[in-house]
Amino acid sequence: MRAATIGRILVAVALVALAVVGAAPARAGDPAADFRAATRLYADGDLDAAQAAFEAVAAADPRGPWADDALSEAANVAEKRGDLDAARRLWRRVVDEYPQSRQSRRARARLAAIEAEIGAGGQWLEVAEQHEAILRAAIGVSDPTPQARALAALVAAHPDYPRAPEARLWIGDTLLRVGEVDRALAAYRDAVAHAPAGDAAWRAGKALGDGLLVAGRFDDAEHVYRGLYGQGDALADRALDGALDDVARARRRHRLGLAAWLALGLGVLVVAGLAWRSAGGPIAALRGLARPPLELWYFLPVAVVLGAVAASGNQLVERAVRWILLGGLVTTWLCGAGLELARRRGRLRLPLVAAHLAVAIAAVASVGYLAVMHDRLIDMIAETIAHGHEGR
Amino acid sequence: MRSTIPVAFLLSSCAALGALPACGSDAGDDTGDDAPLVTDGGRFTIDGCGFDVVTRLGAEAPAPGADVLGAAPDPFQLHLGFGGAPATSMAMVWRTDLDTTATTVRFGVGTALDQEATGVTYRYISGLGGAGDTIRIHEAHLCGLTPDTTYSYQVGGVGADGTERFSATHTFRTAPDRVASPDAEVVVAFVGDSRGGYDVWGNLTQAIAARSPDLIIFTGDAVTIGQSQEEWDDFFTQGEDLLASVPMVAAHGNHEVNAIEYYAQLAMPGDEEDYAFDFGPLHQTVLNDSPASSGDLAGKAKSFLDADLAAAADAPWKIVSQHRSLWSSGTRHGSDTTLRQEWGVVYDQYLVDVVVSGHDHIFERTKPIRGETIGATPADGTIYVVSGGAGADLYGTEPQAFTEYAESTHSYTIMSLRPGMLSSQSFRDDGSPLDEFQITKPQ
């Protein structure tokens, strides 16, 4: 018998004794009261004592109405403690000793799940327990990068571990969530390389494709998705159809986004160049452009009101409106100031006005596009067009 | 949006052999091949179950199963629900080819299949404007069951020539009776917003099955377009392994658009929009926050909610499920302040423990909230859980002051309830733990 197992048994015996002596309920011998006392320990987060107390309830009256519930709760607590060996033993007792109870169905399901995790002979028990401990340490953590590293080390040390495929995907998902895109992609590639054929391979490939899509590597994502066709069922192929649609959409939006930024950059250059020409030199041009034009004083209160209205509604809309208003203010200022500069210098000609108009239109369109693309507001707009307003 | 006539739900067929009460009917059109397809809805009254089965505009009136087996009579997309008390009743819904009208359930306690009940069947025309395929639904309700008991069952039918076509044998367990088993534990899975992500939904249902819940509450938006039968087929096919053994009821989501496909394929209590039931120590209320008439939010639904929670004051646990979120840090929809004004005050008045919703495709658990005040312990208010990650494309989150934890992830939530303690665990679609909390109450 392994030292760790002997140690566990000694700890369990000690906990049971502690529970019976130290956590004894006010009314000794009352299984309902004992059960509730154990529940309080559970709720208080004292999991070791709670498990021992639940086991004590079952041991005190094994034929009583609380025994199966107490064993089940003890198994639940054991799972939360990450003690899969104890959880397996306790769920097994529920199945064997209380086959007709409400808990037996759940016990069979949990037993099957745990045995799938630790292997038929329990050979992966210690690795599985470490895996569970790492995952539990990541609950509610804003940056679970250390847990991802720990799990990566565990999987690297035990590449044949049955849950290694899902662990690799968890690592990839976690790193992607915290913005470690390159390392996430490496984790997904590792998952693909090691995934057994079938469903696990399809899932790993799909996860890699999704990661590449998030990273903006559209060609690579498309290549991965196309390679997955035929590896799953018809629904899986339909999911790939959808993924390829996503790639095409993302590629199109990316190109339009680049065009929008380019248009904005060109617009600034054109306005600056026209101002230089109108003013006769760079310093005079800058002075002219720095002077707020009359249009700005009309636009400003409108912008404030629109911004305030937007702030009271959907936050994606508010953000987009804010950027559109800011872009509008800048465009109004630059074009207005440029035109005013030309007028003062007597150089206001139709081509110049047309150029400013073109810049303004391009700038407004570009800012508008970039604003609705941010946070995928455009998807919400498309959904609203397709399915109607939500009416709230 | 399709206007609907508030004729309600299902028929139960309790003509079980043995101890179950016999069924009788006062209506029902012939559903045979030659009958014209009249989709005005209808009602079938059942003796013994204590409720009617009603189909809505867009579907035929329900009629008792007959002895016709069509060319493809094997049941598919089998799933459980209930129209009555889940401690003593269970409903089976399945599909076959159009011609099959044989609608029978064989069932019994434990592994026995020594009782039989006849269900009802009806057709509806799917698709926008009824332009899609005609669908055959079979629905049977077992009543007079024993609480907290495991049953085995098969669905299918027997043809006029004695040919039998039945499904594989499945099991279900009735809910415990709160009076007879006051300390019984129940486990409930909450999940919603699968629309468009049926591969993820399929994975989630497998993961949920490993937690062996007694009940599934779906928080709406199973499909992107309520009239899309193809999407419903994906939803039920992917979930069949789980849904044939665990009853599921749903909150209506805005994407269901009150379509006939939604009401015809799910067996739920009451009018199937705003309803409630006891499930062991849990009093579960389900609300439609996208009704055909928006005035219902402050009218019919609110009145129902108020009366229901007043009557359930002594329930150990009170949970409300709906689609939209009163409190959400999701960047797409966020908090629904209209619902907060209309329903939040009722939740506060009756000390609802937890509200589970979807709509934002995220997971979130709030701090306890009462009114606009954010509390520290569960005694300070209601905890709001957004469980909208059943497969649809994920939305972003921007945690707010009320947020305890939020993440943009596919997920499901499992709550174990017994008097004195509610324990909640949420999991991502890869099975990793996402969040957990407990609420205790003095008993």
Interface residues (C-beta under 8 A of the other chain):
Chain A: A32 F35 R36 T39 R40 Y42 A43 P65 W66 D69 S72 N76 K80 Q100 R102 Q103 R105 R106 R108 A109 R110 A112 A113 L135 R136 A138 I139 G140 E166 L169 W170 D173 R177 R203 K206 G232 L235 A236 R238 A239 G242 N314 Q315 L316 D375 D379 M380 H387 G388 E390 G391 R392
Chain B: M1 D148 T150 T171 R173 P176 D183 A184 E185 V187 G196 G197 Y198 D199 G202 N203 A209 A210 R211 S212 I225 D234 T237 Q238 N254 H255 V257 S290 S294 R324 T331 R332 H333 G334 D336 T338 L339 D393 G396 E398 Y405 E407 S408 T409 S416 R418 G420 M421 S423 R428 D430 G431 S432 P433 L434 D435 E436 Q438 I439 T440 Q443
